[in-house]
Amino acid sequence: MAATVLVHLSGEEAIVGEVEELPAPSDVSITINNPRRRDGKDLAFVQGNVVTVIWPMHRINFIEVLPTAEEERLIGFVRE
């Protein structure tokens, strides 16, 4: 099942994309499908027709896993 992630690259803006599986601690690279900026626009440093990018892990500061629409619906805003 694909997960949507927000990847923070060293010295660059954050990238949104999908991964087939989350990287393990021993992985040396990450494969991201449909890479784009947070606002959905194309990346300036990637060709417009590219659908998959592989980045080495040493270029990545950290990765945020974004919730799916189903998770958002299950765990919504709770007012106390």
C-alpha positions in Angstrom: 0.0 0.0 0.0 1.5 3.3 -1.0 2.1 6.0 1.6 2.3 9.7 1.0 5.4 11.3 2.5 6.9 14.7 2.9 10.7 14.4 2.4 12.9 17.2 3.7 16.0 17.3 1.6 19.3 19.0 2.7 19.4 22.5 1.4 16.2 22.2 -0.6 12.5 22.7 -0.1 10.4 19.7 1.1 9.1 17.2 -1.5 5.7 15.5 -1.5 5.4 12.0 -3.1 4.3 8.5 -2.7 6.4 5.5 -1.6 5.5 1.8 -2.0 7.0 1.1 1.4 8.7 3.1 4.1 12.5 2.9 4.1 14.2 0.6 6.6 17.0 1.9 8.7 19.5 0.0 6.5 18.3 1.5 3.2 20.8 3.7 1.3 18.2 5.3 -1.0 14.5 6.1 -1.2 12.3 5.8 -4.3 9.6 8.5 -4.6 6.7 8.4 -7.1 5.0 11.5 -8.4 7.4 14.0 -6.7 6.0 17.5 -6.4 6.2 20.6 -4.2 3.8 21.0 -1.3 1.5 23.1 -3.4 1.3 20.4 -6.1 3.5 22.2 -8.6 6.4 20.6 -10.5 9.9 20.6 -9.1 12.2 23.1 -10.8 15.2 20.7 -10.7 13.3 17.6 -12.1 12.1 17.2 -15.7 8.4 17.6 -16.1 7.7 14.1 -17.4 9.6 12.3 -14.6 7.3 10.1 -12.5 9.9 8.4 -10.2 13.0 9.7 -8.5 15.6 7.9 -6.4 17.3 10.0 -3.7 20.3 8.8 -1.6 19.4 8.8 2.1 22.4 11.0 3.0 20.6 13.9 1.3 17.5 13.5 3.4 17.2 15.2 6.8 13.9 13.5 7.8 10.7 12.0 6.4 7.1 12.8 7.5 4.4 10.2 6.8 1.1 12.0 5.9 -2.2 10.5 7.0 -4.5 9.0 4.4 -8.0 10.3 3.8 -9.4 7.2 5.6 -7.2 7.9 8.7 -8.3 11.6 8.7 -11.9 10.5 8.7 -11.4 8.0 11.5 -9.3 10.3 13.7 -11.0 13.6 13.4 -11.1 16.7 15.5 -12.2 16.0 19.1 -13.7 18.8 21.2 -13.4 18.4 24.9 
